[in-house]
């Protein structure tokens, strides 16, 4: 079993645990360690503490799964590198079945420029593959849906007139999806609602439900 040496705690978790008493919060924190170290569900949590953990667990599982896949890829890459090194050693040692030793002897006899160009091109290819791999492995922060209080506070701070409860219920009913894609930043959605409010004529501004349904 692959065990991570560390794990992430997101600041958005604070909204879930801020109402826990110190004892419940301490048990939850200890349970989070046990879950990552031993894949053991925490025991002895209060009802609220258990509810908080159930909110965090899917994100923990996603991070653990990504770490496991990344570790397996790294292991396979190391095995491939060792195999290539072993094959090259066999060729230099005389067990040449690919003609590589001939290329090596040409280099020894003075064909330096050609071999140098090959090495430069190989280095560029390796560097390009590493950059492509980093882009593919770039991890996105999972979306954590806001609470109504967070939406209300954000709208009040921007003084945009958006009905926070209506906004929350609208996207909650859609499972926080935009079409077939999961929402990545709910604040951007608030900005869109702001523009819609500005575009609605004054006589229709109070009937936002009908206006949204007409889109």
C-alpha positions as CSV (number, residue, x, y, z in Angstrom):
1,X,0.0,0.0,0.0
2,X,1.3,3.4,-1.0
3,X,1.3,5.8,1.9
4,X,1.6,9.6,1.3
5,X,4.1,11.4,3.5
6,X,1.9,14.5,3.5
7,X,-1.7,15.6,2.7
8,X,-3.5,18.9,1.8
9,X,-6.0,20.8,4.0
10,X,-7.9,23.5,2.1
11,X,-8.9,26.7,3.7
12,X,-12.5,26.1,2.5
13,X,-12.7,23.3,5.1
14,X,-12.8,25.9,7.8
15,X,-16.4,26.7,7.1
16,X,-17.2,23.1,7.9
17,X,-15.3,22.8,11.1
18,X,-15.6,26.3,12.6
19,X,-18.6,25.4,14.7
20,X,-17.0,22.3,16.2
21,X,-15.8,22.5,19.8
22,X,-12.1,22.0,20.5
23,X,-12.5,18.4,21.5
24,X,-14.5,17.4,18.4
25,X,-12.1,19.4,16.2
26,X,-9.1,17.6,17.8
27,X,-10.6,14.2,17.3
28,X,-11.4,15.0,13.7
29,X,-7.8,16.2,13.1
30,X,-6.4,13.0,14.5
31,X,-8.9,11.0,12.4
32,X,-7.7,12.7,9.2
33,X,-4.1,11.6,10.0
34,X,-5.2,8.0,10.6
35,X,-7.2,8.0,7.4
36,X,-4.1,9.0,5.3
37,X,-1.6,6.9,7.1
38,X,-3.6,3.6,7.6
39,X,-6.7,4.1,5.3
40,X,-8.7,3.8,8.4
41,X,-12.0,5.6,8.9
42,X,-11.9,7.8,12.0
43,X,-13.8,6.6,15.1
44,X,-15.2,8.4,18.1
45,X,-16.2,11.5,16.2
46,X,-19.2,13.6,17.2
47,X,-22.1,13.8,14.8
48,X,-20.9,17.1,13.5
49,X,-17.3,15.9,13.3
50,X,-18.4,12.9,11.2
51,X,-20.4,15.2,8.9
52,X,-17.3,17.4,8.4
53,X,-15.2,14.3,7.6
54,X,-17.7,13.1,5.0
55,X,-17.4,16.5,3.3
56,X,-13.6,16.2,3.2
57,X,-13.3,12.5,2.3
58,X,-14.0,12.6,-1.4
59,X,-11.3,15.2,-1.8
60,X,-8.8,13.2,0.3
61,X,-9.6,10.1,-1.9
62,X,-9.0,12.0,-5.1
63,X,-5.6,13.3,-3.9
64,X,-4.6,9.8,-2.7
65,X,-5.6,8.3,-6.1
66,X,-3.7,10.9,-8.0
67,X,-0.6,10.3,-5.8
68,X,-0.9,6.6,-6.4
69,X,-1.1,7.0,-10.2
70,X,1.8,9.4,-10.2
71,X,4.0,7.0,-8.1
72,X,3.2,4.1,-10.4
73,X,4.2,6.2,-13.5
74,X,7.4,7.2,-11.8
75,X,8.2,3.6,-11.0
76,X,7.6,2.5,-14.6
77,X,9.8,5.3,-15.9
78,X,12.6,4.3,-13.6
79,X,12.4,0.7,-14.7
80,X,12.5,1.8,-18.4
81,X,15.6,4.0,-17.8
82,X,17.4,1.1,-16.0
83,X,16.5,-1.3,-18.9
84,X,17.8,1.2,-21.5
85,X,21.0,1.6,-19.5
86,X,21.4,-2.2,-19.2
87,X,20.9,-2.6,-23.0
88,X,23.5,0.1,-23.7
89,X,26.0,-1.6,-21.4
90,X,25.5,-4.9,-23.3
91,X,26.1,-3.2,-26.6
92,X,29.4,-1.5,-25.4
93,X,30.4,-4.8,-23.8
94,X,30.2,-6.6,-27.2
95,X,26.7,-8.1,-27.3
96,X,25.7,-5.7,-30.1
97,X,22.6,-6.9,-32.0
98,X,21.5,-3.4,-33.1
99,X,24.5,-1.9,-34.8
100,X,24.9,0.7,-32.0
101,X,28.5,-0.3,-31.4
102,X,29.4,0.7,-34.9
103,X,28.1,4.2,-34.3
104,X,30.1,4.3,-31.1
105,X,33.3,3.2,-32.9
106,X,32.8,5.9,-35.6
107,X,32.6,8.5,-32.8
108,X,35.9,7.2,-31.3
109,X,37.6,7.4,-34.7
110,X,36.8,11.0,-35.2
111,X,33.1,11.4,-36.1
112,X,32.5,13.9,-33.3
113,X,30.4,16.5,-35.0
114,X,27.7,14.0,-36.2
115,X,27.4,12.4,-32.8
116,X,27.3,15.8,-31.0
117,X,24.4,16.8,-33.2
118,X,22.6,13.6,-32.3
119,X,23.1,14.2,-28.6
120,X,21.8,17.7,-28.8
121,X,18.7,16.6,-30.6
122,X,18.2,13.8,-28.1
123,X,18.5,16.3,-25.2
124,X,15.9,18.6,-26.9
125,X,13.5,15.6,-27.3
126,X,13.9,14.6,-23.7
127,X,13.4,18.1,-22.4
128,X,10.3,18.5,-24.6
129,X,8.9,15.2,-23.3
130,X,9.5,16.3,-19.7
131,X,7.7,19.6,-20.3
132,X,4.7,17.8,-21.9
133,X,4.6,15.4,-19.0
134,X,4.6,18.3,-16.5
135,X,1.6,19.9,-18.3
136,X,-0.3,16.6,-18.3
137,X,0.4,16.1,-14.6
138,X,-0.6,19.6,-13.6
139,X,-3.1,19.2,-10.9
140,X,-6.2,21.3,-10.6
141,X,-7.6,22.3,-7.2
142,X,-10.9,20.5,-6.8
143,X,-14.0,22.7,-6.7
144,X,-15.5,23.2,-3.3
145,X,-19.0,24.6,-3.6
146,X,-19.7,27.7,-1.5
147,X,-22.2,28.1,1.3
148,X,-25.1,30.5,1.0
149,X,-23.3,32.7,3.6
150,X,-20.2,32.9,1.4
151,X,-22.2,33.8,-1.6
152,X,-24.1,36.5,0.3
153,X,-20.9,38.0,1.8
154,X,-19.3,38.1,-1.6
155,X,-22.3,39.7,-3.3
156,X,-22.6,42.3,-0.5
157,X,-18.9,43.1,-0.8
158,X,-19.3,43.8,-4.5
159,X,-22.7,45.5,-4.0
160,X,-24.0,43.8,-7.1
161,X,-27.6,43.3,-6.0
162,X,-27.5,39.5,-6.8
163,X,-29.9,37.4,-4.7
164,X,-27.4,35.1,-3.0
165,X,-30.1,32.5,-2.0
166,X,-31.5,32.4,-5.5
167,X,-28.0,32.1,-7.0
168,X,-27.1,29.2,-4.6
169,X,-30.4,27.3,-5.2
170,X,-30.0,27.8,-9.0
171,X,-26.6,26.1,-9.2
172,X,-27.3,23.6,-6.4
173,X,-30.2,22.3,-8.5
174,X,-27.7,21.9,-11.4
175,X,-25.2,20.1,-9.2
176,X,-22.9,23.1,-9.8
177,X,-22.5,22.3,-13.5
178,X,-22.3,24.5,-16.6
179,X,-23.6,22.4,-19.4
180,X,-21.6,19.2,-19.2
181,X,-18.7,20.7,-17.3
182,X,-18.2,21.2,-13.6
183,X,-17.9,24.8,-12.4
184,X,-14.3,25.7,-11.5
185,X,-14.9,29.1,-9.9
186,X,-18.3,30.1,-8.6
187,X,-17.2,33.7,-8.2
188,X,-17.0,34.0,-12.0
189,X,-20.6,32.9,-12.2
190,X,-21.5,35.7,-9.8
191,X,-19.8,38.1,-12.2
192,X,-22.0,36.8,-15.0
193,X,-25.1,37.4,-13.0
194,X,-23.9,40.9,-12.3
195,X,-23.7,41.6,-16.1
196,X,-27.2,40.0,-16.6
197,X,-28.7,42.2,-14.0
198,X,-27.2,45.3,-15.8
199,X,-28.6,44.0,-19.1
200,X,-32.1,43.4,-17.8
201,X,-34.5,46.4,-18.4
202,X,-35.7,48.0,-15.2
203,X,-39.3,46.8,-15.6
204,X,-38.0,43.2,-15.8
205,X,-35.3,43.3,-13.2
206,X,-37.5,42.0,-10.5
207,X,-38.4,38.9,-12.5
208,X,-35.0,37.3,-12.7
209,X,-36.5,33.7,-12.6
210,X,-38.5,34.2,-15.8
211,X,-35.5,36.0,-17.5
212,X,-33.1,33.1,-16.7
213,X,-35.6,30.5,-17.9
214,X,-35.8,32.3,-21.2
215,X,-32.1,31.9,-21.8
